[in-house]
Amino acid sequence: MYGGQHWFGGGFMWIFWIALIVAIFWGAKVMSSNGKNTSNNQKTALDIVKDRYAKGEIDKEEFEQKRKDLSV
């Protein structure tokens, strides 16, 4: 009596819940990675030179020369 309808409804209900859980986890991953991409991976060349100067890797004259070269 319920053989065909029960499998059809129950099977697709499991697929629905699994798909919903996967979509929630995927959405959380995408939303949490958006902030990371813009700040760390997209530094400009001038930002890198400023970081190197702040760390003491280059001196003031080299910093000024690289800044002039990059502003052209």
C-alpha positions as CSV (number, residue, x, y, z in Angstrom):
1,M,0.0,0.0,0.0
2,Y,2.7,2.6,0.9
3,G,5.6,0.9,-0.9
4,G,6.1,3.2,-3.9
5,Q,5.0,6.4,-2.3
6,H,6.9,5.9,0.9
7,W,10.2,5.3,-0.9
8,F,9.7,8.2,-3.3
9,G,8.8,10.7,-0.6
10,G,11.3,9.5,2.0
11,G,14.2,9.2,-0.4
12,F,13.8,12.7,-1.8
13,M,13.3,14.1,1.7
14,W,16.7,12.8,2.7
15,I,18.2,14.3,-0.4
16,F,16.6,17.6,0.4
17,W,18.0,17.7,4.0
18,I,21.5,16.7,2.8
19,A,21.4,19.4,0.1
20,L,20.3,22.0,2.6
21,I,23.1,21.1,5.1
22,V,25.7,21.2,2.3
23,A,24.3,24.6,1.1
24,I,24.6,26.1,4.6
25,F,28.2,24.9,5.1
26,W,29.1,26.1,1.6
27,G,27.6,29.5,2.2
28,A,29.3,29.9,5.5
29,K,32.7,29.0,3.9
30,V,32.2,31.6,1.1
31,M,31.2,34.3,3.5
32,S,34.1,33.7,5.8
33,S,36.6,33.7,3.0
34,N,35.5,37.0,1.4
35,G,37.3,39.2,3.9
36,K,40.6,37.2,3.7
37,N,41.0,37.6,-0.1
38,T,40.8,41.4,-0.1
39,S,43.3,42.1,2.6
40,N,46.1,39.6,2.2
41,N,46.2,38.6,-1.4
42,Q,45.7,42.0,-3.1
43,K,48.5,44.1,-1.8
44,T,49.9,46.7,-4.2
45,A,53.5,47.0,-4.9
46,L,53.7,50.2,-2.8
47,D,52.1,48.4,0.1
48,I,54.9,45.8,-0.1
49,V,57.6,48.5,-0.2
50,K,56.0,50.2,2.8
51,D,56.0,46.9,4.7
52,R,59.6,46.2,3.9
53,Y,60.6,49.7,5.0
54,A,58.6,49.3,8.2
55,K,60.4,46.0,8.9
56,G,63.8,47.6,8.3
57,E,64.6,45.5,5.2
58,I,65.3,48.6,3.2
59,D,66.6,52.0,4.2
60,K,65.0,55.5,3.6
61,E,66.9,56.2,0.3
62,E,65.9,52.9,-1.2
63,F,62.3,53.4,0.0
64,E,62.1,56.8,-1.6
65,Q,63.6,55.6,-4.8
66,K,61.1,52.7,-5.1
67,R,58.2,54.9,-4.2
68,K,59.2,57.3,-7.0
69,D,59.6,54.4,-9.4
70,L,56.2,53.0,-8.5
71,S,54.3,56.3,-8.7
72,V,55.2,56.8,-12.4
